Amino acid sequence: MIWWTLSRRVIVMSPVVVACSAVFLFMAGCIGTTPPGNDNNNDNGDGGTTPAEFTNAVAARGGSLYDKWWAAAGVAEPTDDHPLWATRPDTESNARVGSDTWRCKECHGWDYKGVDGAYASGSHRTGIAGVFGTTRSAQEVFDLLADADDHAFTDAGLADADIWDLAKFVLEGQIDTDTIIDDQGAFTGVVADGQSFYDTSCLVCHGADGLMIPPGADDDHDEFVGTQSNDNPWEFQHKVRFGQPGSIMPAQFDLLTTDEVGDLGAFSQTLPVAP
């Protein structure tokens, strides 16, 4: 778990659960994708005006919900498998059960590209498409997420405002992670710029080498800044941008540019991965 406190901007790379789960934005024909690139000019599905609820929604909070919605929303953690879990195209690779199957990132990935991204293989593979580049309207995304016969988040305990925040993230909060992370998992930012930012804002809680156990972390904390940025750079960038659900780590969505996240990641990958 990486907790990252950035003085003015607090980045706490906190419990990073590599065993994850799913909130299916694209299960069996759910939302559908197009080549990367949203124009974000979404209407209500009928060619009308974008719903006011979507306009007023908060993409940064939606990113936290995408990670672990019950912690972000303060509702009960689900215990059963997601109703769509059994219909995932690949039922063999990913054997997770219970609440893990409800996390959006478990099916669609930390790079938002699902089976076409980092989760194309390995123990997190589900065969499900990503949410990056969807052409669905705001209202259509909301309806799919709320529908009891689809993503079923209303029945699971999320309020309409939560679901609108999640829809806002899907349509306006994603980035193309390929612009800051190469196909080998290396951040392509400027190490010196990342170090300057880290030294100014991060080392007070994580130490100069990133190995300090930060405030609030468990005594057995063993996932440090260098650990997570190297092991899962896509998760690292998401936690930096949207915070850690249920912790003191806030979202940096409105404070850090994509390039700054890439710089910070590039420096973080130079840090030791263990004491």
Buried (B, 14 or more C-beta within 10 A) or exposed (E): BBBBBBEEBBBBBBBBBEEBBBBBBBBEEBBBBEEBEBEEEBBBBEEEEBBEBBEEBBBBBBBBBBBBBBBBBEBEEBEEBBBBBEEBEEEEBBEBEBBBBBBBBBBBBBBBBBBBBBBEEEEBBBBBBBBBBBEBBBBBBBBBBBBEEBBBBBEBBBEEBBBBBBBBBBBBBBBBBBEBBEEEBBBBBBBEBBBBBBEEBBBBBBBEBBBBBBEBBEEEBEBBBBBBBBBBBBBBBBBBBBBBBBBBBBBBBEBBEBBBBBBBBBBBBBBEBEE
